[in-house]
Amino acid sequence: MPQPHLPPTVARDWRPRDDAFALRPPSRYGGRSGRPLFIGGCPRSGTTLLQAMLDMHPEIGIPRETSFIRELWWQRARFGDLRDDANRQRLAEWIFGDPAHATRRLTHKLIGSRKAIRKVAAAPPTIGSVVERCLRLHAPGRPRWGDKRPAYSGFIEPLLAMFPDAQYVNLVRDPRGAVASQVAMGWDPPAVAVPAAIARWEGAVARTDQSARRLGPDVLLDVRYEDLVGDPGPALERILAFAGLRSGAIVETMIGGERHGSFRGPHAQVAEPVTTASVERWRERLTAEQIALVEHGTSALMERFGYVRTGTDEPGAPALAELAGQRRANRREWRRTRRDELLRRARYRHPVAAAGHE
């Protein structure tokens, strides 16, 4: 049955996890206040919209896609034992000291800020504590904080190593919509853009599922983009309840209020009123054969997440072969990432958990 505000390609009922997941006992952090909140999912799945909505809540601050946390985690051995004040100073300068290196930014106003560097250098001596100090700079008056990045779908375990009490919102979008939006970004050569985007979407689901095997319902929440834009009130209420944040009248402000910050380019729509206009934009952006490839390749996952196939013809053999190749490349990259992480873990023996989150 379709959602009342959504087309028939989005069903009302969906089961992202089985009953056993819902019956798992809460983690030992269940009910704890002040837990960090992270957002991830496949790229072009609405994570920026959700970040902007949550950042309007007076109890939590979530900045616009910081890009230094994964890089910092991967390079942590470079900074050595953070009990050494000089090492923390080097790390703080690496994060905030280079105005040309936007991938390490927190917010533009803090780049090169000596005050920010001093605050971060004074953090407790773990990687997690440094990350927390950085993120708290975004909204210093709010008791809760978090971060969003689509690539966190493959980074949940490091996040939980730094913040064992963290919570994670997995944002899922119809693969046809996510693929069409990725293709419009021009990230891949046109000849392989659709298969590459499909493999990227499948990879985000698979990596989240891999982490979910060890998580409970107080740690992981699955949310559909289509529900967030089709009926945002109940979707936000569900997220706020999961995170232990106040709801009520604030939800209307989160939906219709003016967003914090400036949104341009592919994120311009975030600043506009919430609408379902993008839900079936894939019909305009993808050809019939491309839609067939997405639906054929992701049919089981589409059913799981409540997306209804259009019943188009089967894709051709060349398209299926290209998809198989992109899937293999995606799996190779994930195996390499996992192998490299094991090597990094062996080299870095210092504590990583943030103070107060153990």
NUTI-863695 format. One record per residue: x, y, z of N, C-alpha, C, O in turn. Coordinates in steps of 0.05 Angstrom, whole numbers, padded with zeros to 5 digits, always signed. Layout:
XYZXYZXYZXYZ
...
This chain:
+00017-00024+00000+00000+00000+00000+00018+00025+00000+00036+00026+00017
+00013+00044-00018+00030+00068-00019+00026+00086+00005+00005+00086+00017
+00047+00102+00011+00044+00122+00031+00024+00143+00021+00022+00147-00003
+00009+00156+00039-00012+00175+00030+00000+00199+00014-00014+00210-00003
+00025+00206+00019+00036+00229+00006+00057+00221-00015+00073+00237-00025
+00058+00195-00022+00079+00185-00039+00067+00168-00062+00044+00159-00060
+00082+00165-00084+00071+00150-00107+00070+00120-00101+00081+00111-00081
+00057+00104-00118+00055+00075-00114+00081+00060-00114+00082+00037-00106
+00103+00073-00123+00129+00059-00123+00141+00058-00095+00162+00046-00091
+00128+00071-00075+00138+00070-00048+00115+00058-00030+00094+00071-00027
+00120+00034-00020+00100+00021-00003+00099+00032+00025+00119+00042+00035
+00076+00029+00038+00074+00038+00066+00091+00020+00084+00105+00029+00101
+00089-00006+00079+00102-00026+00097+00130-00033+00086+00134-00036+00062
+00149-00035+00104+00176-00043+00097+00189-00055+00121+00182-00047+00144
+00208-00073+00117+00221-00087+00139+00252-00086+00135+00263-00105+00124
+00264-00064+00144+00293-00063+00140+00309-00083+00156+00331-00091+00148
+00298-00091+00179+00311-00111+00196+00290-00132+00204+00266-00127+00203
+00300-00156+00211+00281-00177+00219+00272-00173+00248+00281-00155+00262
+00253-00190+00256+00242-00188+00283+00264-00192+00304+00262-00180+00326
+00283-00209+00298+00304-00214+00318+00320-00189+00325+00328-00185+00348
+00323-00171+00305+00337-00146+00311+00322-00129+00331+00333-00119+00350
+00295-00127+00326+00279-00111+00344+00278-00122+00373+00274-00107+00392
+00282-00148+00375+00281-00161+00402+00308-00162+00416+00310-00171+00439
+00329-00152+00403+00355-00152+00416+00354-00134+00441+00341-00113+00440
+00368-00141+00462+00369-00124+00485+00384-00098+00479+00402-00098+00461
+00378-00077+00492+00393-00052+00487+00422-00055+00495+00429-00072+00511
+00439-00038+00484+00467-00037+00492+00469-00027+00521+00449-00018+00533
+00493-00029+00532+00496-00020+00560+00493+00010+00562+00494+00021+00584
+00491+00024+00539+00488+00053+00539+00459+00061+00536+00453+00085+00535
+00441+00042+00533+00413+00048+00530+00403+00066+00552+00406+00059+00576
+00390+00087+00545+00379+00106+00565+00399+00127+00574+00392+00145+00588
+00424+00124+00566+00444+00145+00574+00439+00170+00559+00431+00170+00535
+00442+00193+00572+00438+00219+00559+00464+00228+00546+00486+00219+00554
+00461+00246+00527+00485+00258+00515+00500+00241+00495+00523+00246+00490
+00487+00221+00484+00500+00203+00465+00504+00217+00438+00486+00231+00428
+00528+00214+00426+00533+00226+00399+00514+00213+00379+00507+00190+00381
+00506+00229+00359+00488+00219+00338+00501+00223+00311+00507+00245+00303
+00504+00201+00296+00516+00202+00270+00496+00194+00248+00478+00178+00254
+00499+00205+00225+00480+00200+00202+00497+00191+00179+00518+00203+00172
+00488+00170+00165+00502+00160+00142+00482+00147+00123+00458+00146+00128
+00493+00137+00100+00476+00124+00080+00490+00126+00053+00512+00137+00051
+00477+00116+00033+00488+00119+00006+00489+00148-00002+00471+00163+00006
+00509+00157-00016+00509+00185-00026+00484+00192-00041+00473+00175-00055
+00475+00217-00038+00451+00228-00052+00426+00214-00042+00408+00208-00057
+00425+00210-00015+00402+00197-00003+00387+00215+00017+00370+00205+00031
+00394+00240+00018+00380+00258+00036+00394+00264+00063+00381+00275+00081
+00419+00256+00066+00432+00260+00091+00435+00289+00098+00434+00297+00121
+00439+00306+00078+00442+00335+00083+00416+00347+00093+00416+00364+00111
+00393+00338+00082+00368+00348+00091+00363+00340+00120+00355+00357+00136
+00369+00315+00127+00365+00307+00155+00384+00322+00173+00376+00330+00195
+00409+00325+00165+00428+00341+00181+00417+00369+00187+00418+00379+00209
+00407+00382+00165+00398+00409+00168+00374+00411+00187+00371+00430+00202
+00356+00391+00185+00333+00390+00203+00341+00387+00232+00332+00401+00249
+00359+00367+00237+00367+00362+00264+00383+00385+00276+00382+00390+00300
+00398+00399+00259+00414+00421+00269+00397+00445+00278+00407+00463+00291
+00371+00444+00271+00353+00465+00280+00342+00459+00308+00328+00476+00320
+00347+00435+00318+00337+00428+00345+00355+00442+00366+00379+00441+00363
+00343+00454+00386+00359+00469+00405+00377+00452+00423+00394+00462+00437
+00373+00425+00422+00389+00408+00440+00412+00394+00427+00428+00381+00440
+00415+00397+00400+00436+00383+00386+00448+00400+00364+00433+00414+00350
+00474+00398+00360+00487+00412+00338+00500+00392+00319+00517+00376+00328
+00493+00393+00294+00506+00375+00274+00515+00392+00251+00499+00403+00236
+00541+00394+00247+00552+00412+00226+00548+00400+00198+00541+00377+00195
+00554+00417+00178+00553+00408+00150+00577+00391+00144+00599+00401+00142
+00573+00366+00140+00592+00346+00130+00621+00354+00134+00635+00363+00116
+00631+00351+00159+00659+00353+00164+00673+00331+00148+00661+00310+00143
+00697+00335+00139+00709+00315+00122+00736+00305+00133+00751+00292+00118
+00742+00312+00158+00768+00304+00168+00768+00279+00185+00789+00268+00190
+00745+00270+00194+00745+00249+00215+00755+00222+00204+00771+00209+00217
+00746+00214+00181+00756+00189+00170+00786+00191+00164+00801+00173+00170
+00794+00213+00152+00822+00217+00146+00839+00217+00171+00861+00205+00172
+00829+00230+00192+00844+00230+00218+00846+00201+00229+00867+00194+00239
+00824+00186+00227+00825+00159+00238+00845+00142+00222+00861+00127+00234
+00846+00145+00196+00864+00129+00180+00893+00137+00185+00911+00121+00183
+00898+00162+00192+00925+00172+00196+00933+00175+00226+00952+00189+00232
+00918+00162+00243+00922+00167+00272+00950+00160+00281+00961+00172+00300
+00962+00140+00269+00989+00132+00278+01009+00155+00273+01030+00157+00287
+01004+00171+00254+01021+00194+00247+01025+00213+00270+01045+00226+00273
+01004+00215+00288+01005+00234+00309+01014+00223+00336+01017+00237+00356
+01018+00197+00336+01030+00184+00360+01012+00185+00385+00988+00187+00383
+01025+00183+00408+01012+00183+00434+01002+00211+00440+01018+00230+00443
+00976+00214+00442+00964+00240+00447+00966+00250+00476+00957+00271+00482
+00978+00233+00492+00984+00243+00519+01007+00264+00518+01011+00279+00537
+01021+00264+00496+01042+00284+00492+01029+00310+00481+01016+00310+00460
+01031+00332+00496+01019+00357+00488+01027+00366+00460+01010+00377+00445
+01052+00361+00453+01061+00370+00427+01047+00355+00404+01042+00366+00383
+01040+00329+00409+01026+00314+00389+00998+00324+00385+00987+00325+00363
+00985+00331+00407+00958+00343+00405+00958+00370+00391+00940+00376+00376
+00979+00385+00395+00982+00411+00382+00985+00406+00352+00973+00420+00336
+01002+00387+00344+01006+00381+00316+00980+00372+00303+00973+00381+00281
+00964+00356+00317+00939+00346+00307+00919+00369+00304+00905+00370+00283
+00917+00387+00323+00899+00410+00321+00906+00427+00298+00888+00437+00284
+00932+00432+00293+00940+00448+00271+00935+00434+00244+00929+00448+00224
+00937+00408+00244+00930+00393+00219+00901+00396+00212+00894+00399+00189
+00884+00397+00232+00855+00399+00227+00847+00427+00219+00833+00431+00200
+00857+00447+00234+00847+00475+00231+00867+00494+00219+00860+00517+00214
+00892+00486+00215+00912+00505+00208+00916+00511+00179+00932+00528+00172
+00903+00496+00161+00908+00499+00132+00883+00508+00118+00866+00492+00113
+00881+00534+00112+00856+00544+00099+00852+00533+00071+00830+00534+00060
+00873+00522+00058+00870+00512+00031+00860+00483+00031+00853+00473+00010
+00861+00470+00054+00853+00442+00055+00825+00440+00065+00820+00434+00089
+00805+00444+00048+00777+00444+00056+00767+00417+00065+00747+00415+00079
+00781+00395+00056+00771+00369+00064+00774+00365+00094+00762+00346+00105
+00789+00381+00107+00792+00378+00136+00775+00398+00151+00777+00400+00176
+00758+00412+00137+00743+00434+00150+00722+00424+00170+00712+00402+00167
+00717+00440+00189+00693+00437+00206+00672+00457+00197+00651+00449+00187
+00678+00482+00200+00663+00503+00187+00683+00523+00177+00705+00525+00188
+00676+00537+00156+00695+00556+00143+00705+00577+00163+00728+00585+00161
+00688+00586+00181+00696+00607+00199+00717+00599+00219+00730+00616+00231
+00722+00572+00222+00741+00563+00241+00768+00557+00228+00788+00552+00243
+00770+00557+00202+00795+00550+00189+00816+00571+00196+00811+00595+00194
+00839+00562+00205+00860+00580+00213+00856+00593+00239+00872+00611+00247
+00835+00586+00254+00829+00600+00279+00848+00590+00301+00849+00566+00307
+00863+00608+00312+00882+00600+00334+00866+00591+00358+00875+00574+00374
+00842+00604+00362+00826+00597+00385+00817+00568+00382+00818+00553+00402
+00808+00560+00358+00800+00532+00354+00823+00513+00358+00819+00492+00370
+00846+00520+00349+00869+00503+00352+00876+00499+00382+00882+00477+00391
+00875+00521+00397+00880+00519+00426+00860+00501+00440+00867+00485+00457
+00834+00504+00433+00814+00488+00446+00818+00458+00440+00815+00441+00457
+00824+00452+00415+00827+00424+00407+00853+00412+00419+00853+00389+00427
+00874+00428+00420+00899+00419+00431+00896+00413+00461+00912+00397+00472
+00876+00425+00474+00872+00421+00503+00852+00398+00509+00845+00394+00532
+00844+00384+00488+00825+00362+00492+00839+00339+00507+00863+00337+00507
+00823+00321+00520+00835+00297+00532+00850+00281+00510+00845+00284+00487
+00869+00264+00519+00888+00252+00500+00879+00227+00486+00893+00207+00487
+00857+00229+00471+00849+00207+00454+00838+00218+00428+00830+00241+00427
+00839+00202+00406+00828+00211+00381+00799+00218+00383+00790+00239+00373
+00783+00202+00398+00755+00208+00401+00750+00234+00415+00732+00249+00408
+00766+00240+00436+00763+00266+00450+00769+00289+00432+00756+00310+00434
+00789+00287+00415+00796+00308+00397+00773+00313+00377+00765+00336+00372
+00762+00291+00366+00739+00293+00348+00716+00307+00361+00703+00325+00350
+00709+00299+00386+00687+00311+00400+00692+00341+00405+00674+00357+00401
+00716+00348+00413+00722+00376+00417+00718+00392+00391+00707+00415+00392
+00726+00381+00369+00722+00395+00343+00692+00399+00337+00683+00421+00331
+00676+00377+00340+00648+00379+00333+00632+00397+00352+00613+00409+00343
+00641+00398+00376+00627+00416+00395+00631+00445+00389+00616+00462+00398
+00652+00452+00373+00656+00479+00365+00634+00490+00348+00629+00514+00346
+00619+00471+00335+00598+00480+00316+00575+00493+00331+00565+00514+00322
+00567+00482+00354+00544+00493+00369+00550+00491+00398+00539+00473+00412
+00568+00508+00409+00578+00505+00436+00557+00507+00458+00561+00497+00480
+00534+00519+00452+00514+00521+00473+00494+00498+00475+00477+00497+00492
+00497+00478+00457+00478+00456+00457+00491+00431+00470+00515+00426+00467
+00475+00417+00486+00486+00394+00501+00493+00370+00485+00510+00354+00492
+00480+00366+00462+00485+00343+00445+00499+00351+00419+00497+00374+00411
+00512+00332+00407+00526+00338+00382+00526+00313+00365+00520+00291+00374
+00533+00316+00339+00535+00294+00321+00549+00302+00296+00560+00323+00294
+00547+00284+00276+00560+00290+00250+00546+00273+00229+00533+00253+00235
+00548+00282+00204+00536+00266+00182+00556+00264+00159+00570+00283+00153
+00556+00242+00147+00571+00237+00123+00562+00211+00110+00561+00191+00124
+00554+00211+00084+00544+00186+00072+00564+00163+00076+00555+00140+00080
+00590+00168+00074+00609+00147+00076+00611+00134+00103+00625+00114+00106
+00597+00145+00123+00596+00132+00149+00583+00104+00148+00585+00089+00167
+00569+00098+00126+00557+00071+00124+00579+00050+00125+00574+00027+00133
+00603+00056+00117+00626+00038+00119+00645+00045+00141+00668+00036+00141
+00636+00061+00159+00654+00072+00180+00641+00070+00208+00650+00083+00227
+00621+00054+00211+00607+00052+00236+00624+00041+00258+00624+00051+00281
+00640+00021+00252+00657+00009+00273+00678+00028+00284+00681+00030+00308
+00692+00044+00267+00710+00064+00278+00696+00085+00295+00706+00094+00315
+00672+00093+00286+00656+00112+00302+00650+00101+00329+00652+00116+00349
+00643+00076+00331+00637+00064+00357+00662+00058+00373+00660+00056+00397
+00685+00056+00360+00710+00053+00375+00716+00080+00389+00725+00080+00412
+00711+00102+00374+00716+00128+00386+00695+00136+00406+00700+00149+00426
+00670+00128+00400+00647+00135+00417+00630+00110+00421+00610+00106+00407
+00637+00094+00440+00622+00068+00444+00593+00072+00450+00577+00053+00446
+00584+00096+00459+00556+00100+00465+00542+00114+00442+00519+00123+00445
+00554+00116+00419+00542+00131+00396+00517+00117+00386+00513+00093+00390
+00501+00133+00372+00477+00123+00358+00481+00130+00328+00494+00150+00321
+00468+00114+00311+00472+00117+00283+00445+00116+00268+00430+00097+00272
+00440+00136+00252+00416+00136+00235+00424+00129+00206+00440+00143+00194
+00414+00107+00196+00419+00098+00169+00397+00108+00151+00374+00098+00153
+00403+00127+00133+00383+00138+00115+00384+00123+00089+00404+00122+00075
+00361+00111+00081+00359+00095+00057+00341+00110+00037+00321+00122+00044
+00349+00108+00011+00332+00120-00010+00327+00100-00032+00344+00082-00036
+00305+00102-00045+00299+00085-00068+00323+00084-00086+00333+00105-00094
+00333+00060-00093+00358+00059-00109+00355+00073-00136+00375+00083-00146
+00331+00074-00147+00327+00089-00172+00332+00119-00168+00345+00131-00185
+00323+00129-00146+00327+00158-00140+00356+00164-00133+00367+00183-00143
+00368+00146-00117+00396+00151-00109+00415+00148-00134+00433+00164-00137
+00409+00129-00151+00425+00125-00175+00422+00149-00194+00442+00160-00203
+00398+00158-00199+00393+00180-00217+00407+00205-00206+00418+00221-00222
+00406+00210-00180+00419+00233-00168+00449+00232-00170+00462+00252-00175
+00460+00208-00166+00489+00205-00169+00498+00209-00198+00519+00222-00203
+00483+00199-00217+00490+00202-00245+00491+00232-00252+00509+00241-00267
+00472+00247-00241+00471+00276-00247+00496+00290-00235+00502+00312-00245
+00509+00279-00216+00533+00291-00204+00557+00289-00222+00577+00304-00219
+00557+00270-00240+00580+00266-00258+00604+00254-00245+00627+00259-00254
+00600+00237-00225+00623+00225-00211+00637+00203-00227+00661+00199-00223
+00623+00191-00245+00633+00168-00260+00631+00173-00290+00614+00189-00298
+00648+00160-00306+00645+00163-00335+00617+00155-00344+00606+00136-00333
+00605+00169-00363+00578+00163-00371+00572+00134-00377+00551+00124-00372
+00592+00120-00389+00587+00092-00398+00583+00074-00374+00570+00053-00377
+00593+00081-00351+00591+00063-00327+00576+00077-00304+00575+00065-00282
+00565+00100-00308+00554+00116-00286+00532+00101-00272+00531+00101-00247
+00513+00089-00286+00491+00075-00273+00500+00050-00259+00493+00047-00235
+00515+00032-00271+00525+00008-00256+00542+00016-00232+00540+00003-00211
+00558+00037-00234+00575+00045-00212+00558+00055-00189+00563+00050-00166
+00537+00070-00196+00519+00081-00175+00503+00059-00161+00499+00059-00137
+00495+00039-00177+00481+00016-00165+00499+00002-00145+00491-00005-00123
+00524-00003-00153+00543-00017-00136+00548-00001-00111+00552-00012-00089
+00549+00026-00114+00553+00043-00091+00530+00041-00071+00534+00040-00047
+00505+00041-00082+00481+00038-00065+00481+00011-00051+00476+00010-00027
+00487-00010-00066+00487-00037-00054+00509-00039-00032+00505-00051-00011
+00532-00026-00038+00554-00027-00019+00547-00014+00007+00554-00023+00029
+00533+00009+00006+00525+00023+00030+00506+00006+00047+00509+00005+00071
+00488-00008+00034+00469-00026+00048+00485-00049+00061+00481-00055+00084
+00503-00061+00045+00517-00085+00055+00535-00078+00078+00538-00093+00097
+00548-00055+00077+00567-00048+00099+00552-00040+00124+00561-00046+00146
+00529-00028+00121+00512-00022+00145+00502-00049+00157+00502-00052+00181
+00494-00067+00139+00484-00093+00149+00506-00108+00164+00501-00121+00184
+00531-00106+00154+00553-00120+00167+00557-00110+00196+00561-00126+00214
+00555-00084+00199+00558-00072+00226+00533-00079+00243+00536-00082+00267
+00510-00080+00231+00485-00084+00245+00484-00111+00259+00468-00114+00278
+00500-00130+00251+00500-00156+00263+00507-00154+00293+00499-00172+00309
+00522-00133+00300+00531-00131+00328+00517-00108+00343+00525-00101+00365
+00496-00096+00330+00483-00073+00342+00455-00080+00350+00443-00099+00341
+00444-00063+00367+00416-00066+00376+00399-00042+00368+00410-00022+00357
+00374-00043+00373+00356-00021+00364+00359+00005+00378+00348+00025+00369
+00375+00006+00400+00381+00032+00412+00405+00045+00399+00412+00068+00405
+00419+00030+00381+00443+00041+00369+00439+00047+00339+00449+00067+00329
+00423+00031+00325+00418+00034+00297+00389+00039+00291+00372+00024+00300
+00383+00060+00275+00356+00065+00266+00356+00069+00235+00372+00084+00225
+00339+00054+00222+00336+00056+00193+00313+00076+00187+00291+00073+00198
+00318+00095+00169+00298+00115+00161+00298+00117+00130+00320+00116+00118
+00275+00119+00119+00273+00122+00090+00271+00152+00083+00257+00167+00095
+00286+00160+00062+00285+00187+00053+00256+00195+00044+00247+00217+00050
+00243+00177+00031+00216+00182+00021+00197+00188+00044+00179+00205+00041
+00200+00175+00067+00183+00181+00090+00189+00208+00101+00172+00223+00111
+00215+00215+00101+00224+00241+00112+00212+00264+00097+00206+00284+00108
+00210+00261+00070+00199+00283+00054+00168+00280+00050+00154+00300+00046
+00158+00255+00051+00130+00251+00046+00112+00257+00069+00090+00267+00066
+00122+00251+00093+00107+00256+00118+00128+00261+00140+00132+00245+00157
+00141+00285+00139+00164+00290+00156+00158+00290+00185+00176+00283+00201
+00134+00297+00194+00129+00299+00222+00133+00272+00236+00149+00271+00255
+00119+00251+00228+00123+00225+00241+00152+00214+00238+00163+00202+00257
+00165+00219+00215+00192+00210+00211+00211+00224+00231+00228+00210+00243
+00208+00250+00235+00225+00264+00254+00219+00256+00283+00237+00253+00299
+00193+00252+00289+00186+00243+00316+00200+00217+00322+00210+00213+00345
+00201+00199+00303+00214+00173+00307+00244+00176+00312+00255+00163+00329
+00256+00194+00296+00285+00198+00299+00291+00211+00326+00310+00203+00340
+00275+00231+00334+00279+00244+00360+00275+00225+00383+00289+00226+00403
+00255+00208+00381+00250+00188+00402+00274+00169+00405+00283+00163+00427
+00285+00160+00382+00309+00143+00381+00332+00157+00395+00347+00145+00411
+00336+00182+00389+00359+00197+00400+00354+00208+00428+00373+00218+00440
+00330+00206+00438+00324+00217+00465+00323+00247+00465+00331+00259+00485
+00314+00259+00443+00312+00288+00441+00283+00296+00443+00265+00282+00435
+00279+00320+00454+00252+00331+00457+00238+00334+00430+00251+00342+00411
+00212+00328+00429+00197+00332+00404+00175+00353+00409+00181+00374+00420
+00151+00347+00400+00130+00367+00404+00131+00389+00384+00135+00384+00360
+00127+00414+00393+00125+00437+00375+00150+00442+00359+00149+00453+00337
+00173+00433+00369+00198+00438+00355+00199+00424+00328+00213+00433+00310
+00183+00403+00324+00183+00388+00299+00174+00405+00276+00185+00404+00254
+00154+00422+00281+00144+00440+00260+00165+00459+00251+00167+00466+00228
+00181+00469+00270+00203+00487+00264+00224+00473+00247+00235+00484+00228
+00230+00448+00254+00250+00432+00240+00241+00427+00211+00257+00425+00193
+00215+00425+00207+00205+00420+00180+00203+00446+00164+00212+00447+00141
+00192+00467+00175+00186+00491+00159+00203+00515+00165+00200+00535+00152
+00220+00514+00185+00236+00537+00193+00259+00542+00173+00265+00525+00156
+00272+00564+00176+00294+00571+00158+00319+00556+00167+00327+00556+00190
+00331+00542+00148+00355+00525+00154+00379+00542+00162+00382+00565+00152
+00395+00531+00179+00420+00544+00186+00441+00540+00164+00444+00518+00154
+00455+00561+00156+00475+00559+00136+00466+00565+00108+00442+00571+00104
+00484+00562+00089+00479+00567+00061+00480+00541+00045+00498+00525+00049
+00460+00537+00028+00458+00512+00013+00458+00519-00017+00441+00533-00026
+00478+00509-00031+00481+00515-00059+00484+00490-00076+00487+00468-00065
+00484+00493-00102+00490+00471-00120+00472+00447-00115+00447+00451-00114
+00483+00423-00112+00465+00399-00109+00450+00399-00083+00431+00383-00080
+00457+00417-00064+00443+00417-00039+00424+00441-00037+00413+00447-00015
+00419+00456-00059+00403+00479-00058+00374+00473-00049+00362+00490-00035
+00364+00450-00055+00337+00442-00048+00333+00440-00018+00311+00443-00009
+00355+00436-00003+00353+00433+00026+00341+00459+00038+00327+00458+00058
+00348+00482+00026+00338+00507+00037+00309+00513+00030+00298+00532+00041
+00297+00498+00013+00270+00502+00004+00250+00486+00021+00259+00468+00036
+00224+00492+00019+00205+00476+00034+00207+00446+00027+00212+00439+00004
+00202+00429+00047+00204+00401+00043+00182+00392+00023+00159+00399+00026
+00190+00376+00003+00172+00368-00018+00179+00340-00028+00201+00331-00023
+00160+00327-00040+00165+00301-00052+00173+00302-00081+00173+00282-00095
+00180+00326-00091+00185+00330-00119+00208+00312-00130+00207+00304-00153
+00227+00306-00113+00250+00290-00122+00245+00260-00120+00262+00244-00128
+00223+00251-00108+00219+00223-00102+00219+00206-00128+00231+00185-00129
+00205+00216-00149+00205+00201-00174+00218+00216-00197+00212+00211-00220
+00237+00232-00190+00252+00246-00211+00268+00227-00228+00277+00234-00250
+00273+00203-00217+00288+00183-00233+00273+00176-00259+00286+00167-00278
+00247+00180-00260+00233+00174-00284+00241+00192-00307+00241+00184-00330
+00249+00217-00300+00258+00236-00320+00288+00233-00327+00296+00238-00349
+00303+00224-00307+00333+00224-00310+00344+00197-00321+00366+00197-00332
+00329+00176-00317+00339+00150-00326+00323+00140-00350+00299+00145-00352
+00336+00126-00368+00322+00113-00390+00308+00088-00381+00313+00078-00358
+00291+00077-00397+00277+00052-00390+00297+00030-00385+00293+00014-00366
+00318+00028-00401+00337+00007-00397+00353+00011-00371+00359-00008-00357
+00359+00036-00364+00373+00041-00339+00355+00035-00315+00365+00023-00296
+00330+00042-00316+00311+00035-00295+00310+00004-00292+00310-00006-00270
+00309-00010-00315+00308-00039-00314+00332-00050-00300+00331-00070-00285
+00356-00038-00306+00381-00048-00294+00380-00044-00263+00388-00062-00248
+00371-00021-00254+00370-00016-00226+00350-00035-00212+00357-00047-00192
+00327-00038-00224+00307-00056-00212+00315-00085-00212+00310-00099-00193
+00327-00094-00234+00336-00121-00235+00359-00126-00215+00359-00146-00201
+00378-00108-00214+00401-00112-00197+00395-00110-00167+00409-00123-00151
+00375-00094-00160+00369-00090-00131+00342-00100-00122+00332-00091-00102
+00330-00118-00137+00302-00126-00133+00297-00136-00104+00278-00127-00092
+00315-00153-00093+00310-00163-00066+00312-00141-00046+00296-00140-00027
+00331-00123-00049+00334-00101-00030+00311-00081-00033+00302-00069-00014
+00302-00077-00058+00279-00059-00062+00255-00069-00046+00241-00053-00034
+00250-00095-00048+00227-00106-00033+00231-00103-00003+00212-00096+00011
+00255-00107+00006+00260-00105+00035+00254-00076+00045+00243-00073+00067
+00262-00056+00030+00258-00029+00038+00232-00016+00029+00227+00008+00033
+00215-00032+00016+00189-00022+00009+00187-00006-00016+00171+00012-00019
+00204-00013-00036+00203+00001-00062+00192-00018-00082+00200-00041-00084
+00173-00009-00098+00157-00025-00117+00168-00022-00145+00172+00000-00155
+00174-00045-00158+00185-00044-00185+00164-00035-00205+00140-00039-00200
+00172-00023-00227+00154-00014-00248+00147-00037-00267+00128-00034-00282
+00163-00058-00266+00157-00081-00284+00168-00076-00312+00157-00087-00331
+00189-00061-00315+00201-00057-00341+00215-00082-00351+00219-00101-00335
+00223-00082-00376+00236-00105-00388+00263-00111-00375+00274-00093-00361
+00273-00135-00378+00298-00143-00367+00321-00127-00381+00319-00122-00405
+00342-00120-00366+00364-00106-00379+00380-00124-00398+00378-00148-00396
+00395-00112-00415+00411-00127-00434+00436-00139-00422+00444-00131-00400
+00448-00158-00436+00471-00172-00426+00495-00154-00421+00509-00157-00401
+00501-00134-00439+00524-00117-00434+00521-00100-00409+00540-00097-00394
+00496-00091-00403+00492-00075-00379+00496-00093-00354+00507-00084-00334
+00486-00117-00355+00489-00135-00333+00519-00142-00328+00528-00144-00305
+00534-00145-00350+00563-00151-00347+00577-00127-00334+00595-00131-00318
+00570-00103-00342+00583-00080-00331+00576-00077-00301+00593-00070-00285
+00551-00083-00294+00543-00082-00266+00559-00103-00250+00568-00097-00228
+00563-00126-00261+00578-00147-00247+00607-00137-00242+00618-00142-00221
+00618-00123-00262+00645-00113-00259+00647-00091-00237+00666-00091-00222
+00627-00074-00236+00627-00053-00216+00623-00064-00188+00635-00054-00169
+00607-00085-00186+00604-00098-00160+00630-00110-00151+00638-00108-00127
+00644-00123-00169+00670-00135-00161+00690-00113-00152+00703-00117-00132
+00691-00091-00166+00709-00070-00159+00701-00058-00132+00719-00052-00115
+00675-00056-00127+00666-00045-00101+00674-00064-00078+00682-00055-00057
+00671-00090-00082+00678-00109-00062+00708-00110-00057+00717-00113-00034
+00724-00108-00079+00753-00107-00076+00761-00083-00059+00778-00085-00041
+00749-00060-00064+00756-00036-00049+00749-00040-00020+00764-00031-00002
+00726-00052-00014+00718-00056+00014+00737-00076+00028+00744-00072+00051
+00745-00097+00014+00765-00116+00026+00791-00102+00032+00804-00107+00052
+00799-00085+00013+00825-00070+00018+00822-00052+00042+00840-00050+00058
+00799-00038+00044+00795-00020+00067+00796-00036+00093+00808-00027+00112
+00783-00059+00094+00783-00075+00118+00811-00085+00125+00819-00085+00148
+00826-00093+00105+00853-00103+00110+00871-00081+00120+00886-00085+00139
+00869-00057+00108+00885-00034+00117+00878-00027+00145+00896-00019+00161
+00853-00028+00153+00845-00021+00180+00857-00041+00200+00865-00032+00222
+00859-00066+00193+00871-00085+00211+00901-00078+00216+00911-00080+00238
+00914-00070+00194+00942-00062+00197+00945-00037+00214+00963-00035+00230
+00928-00018+00210+00929+00007+00226+00924+00001+00255+00937+00012+00273
+00905-00017+00261+00899-00024+00288+00923-00036+00302+00928-00032+00326
+00938-00052+00287+00962-00065+00298+00984-00045+00304+00999-00048+00323
+00984-00023+00288+01005-00003+00292+00999+00018+00314+01016+00030+00326
+00973+00022+00319+00965+00043+00338+00953+00030+00363+00931+00020+00362
+00969+00030+00384+00961+00016+00409+00950+00034+00430+00945+00026+00453
+00947+00060+00424+00938+00079+00444+00908+00079+00446+00895+00072+00427
+00897+00088+00469+00867+00090+00471+00856+00109+00450+00868+00128+00443
+00832+00102+00441+00818+00119+00421+00791+00130+00431+00781+00149+00420
+00779+00117+00451+00752+00125+00460+00753+00152+00472+00771+00159+00487
+00733+00168+00466+00730+00195+00478+00725+00193+00508+00710+00176+00517
+00737+00211+00523+00732+00212+00552+00702+00217+00557+00689+00234+00545
+00691+00201+00575+00663+00203+00582+00644+00187+00565+00620+00187+00570
+00655+00173+00544+00638+00158+00527+00644+00128+00528+00633+00112+00513
+00663+00120+00546+00671+00092+00547+00648+00075+00558+00652+00050+00560
